[in-house]
Amino acid sequence: MPVERSRGFWHLAVGTVFYVMIVGGMADYVEPGTRIAAHLGFWLLIGLAFLVSAARERRHDWAPRARWPWIAAAVGGAVTVEVLIVTLGSPAIIIGAVVLLALGAFFLMLVG
């Protein structure tokens, strides 16, 4: 059975949204150094996922995909977290995350 390439960057987008929810929600309750460590860990995980994706492309002789979504997720996720923390604060981010997760669960129950 041939290995098929995934369609789109849904895993990357969902992972970035979860990162924003978690780090944004914990920001007021942890030291700034912990937030910095979370950003660095996120960038490391994005980099590792990119390397795995590039290795799969080479191994299966697939045409290369766009590389910009990986950089956009890494930088955009970190910037989004910091902007939300400054403008809204952690309690509002937590409430927004709960609402977003409830809507996502409702959607998944509808389709699946």
N, C-alpha and C positions, 0 to 999 in steps of 0.2 A: 504494500500500500504506500503510495507516495506521500511524502510529508507536505502538508499545505501551509502556506503562509497565513498568518492571522490577518484579518481585515481591519485596517485602521490602527489607531493608537488609543483604543479605549482603556486598556490596562494602565497606560501611562497617565491618562487624564483622570481616571478614578483614583489612582494612587496619589496623584498630586492633590486632588480635592480632599482625600482623607488626611493627608499631611497637613493641609491648611486647617482642617477642623481640629486636629489633635494639638498641634503646636499653638494655634491661635487660642484654643480653649485653655491651655495650661499656662499661658504667658504671664498672667498676673499672679500666679501661685508658685512660680519657680524663680530661681536666680537667672539673671541675664546670661551667665555662662552656660547654663543648661540649654537655653534657647539657641545659643551659638553652636553648641554641640549637636543639637537636633538639625540645624541647617547643614552642618558639615556632614552628618550622617546621611541626610537626605540626598545631598549632592553625590556622596559616595555610592549610594544605592542606585541613583539614576545613572551614574557612570558605569557601574557594573552591569546594569540591565542593558545599556547601550552596547557594551562590549559583547555580551551574550548574543544580542540581536545581530550585530555585525558578524560574529562568528557563524551563526546559523545561516546568514546570507551566503557567506563564502562556502560553507560545508555543503549546502544544497544547490549551489549555483543559481541563486535567485538574483534578479536585477537589484542593484542597491536602491534603498528607499531614501526619502528625504531625511536629512540629519537635523534640521532645525527644530522639530518638535521636542527633542531631548533637551536641547539648550533652553527652549522656551519653558518647558516644564520645570527645570531646575531653577532658573532665574525667576520666572514668573511666580512659582510657588512661594519662594522666599520673600519676594517683594510683596505679594498679596498678603501673606501673613503679617508682615510688618505694618503695612498700610491699614489692615483691618484692626490690628492691635491699637494703633495710634488713634484711629477714627472712632472705633466702636467699643473696644475693650473686650476682655475675655467673656464676661457673662453674656453679652449679646452674641458673640461668636458661638458660644455653647448652645444658646437657644436656636440660632440659625442652623447649626449642625444637626440638632435634634429634629427640627422641622424638615430639613433636607433629607435626612436618613428616613424619616417617616414617609415622605413622598416617594423616595426611592423604593422602599419596601412595598408600598401600595402599588407602584408601577410594576414591580416584579411579580406581585401576586396576580395582577391583571393579565400579564403576558405569559406567565410561566409555570 
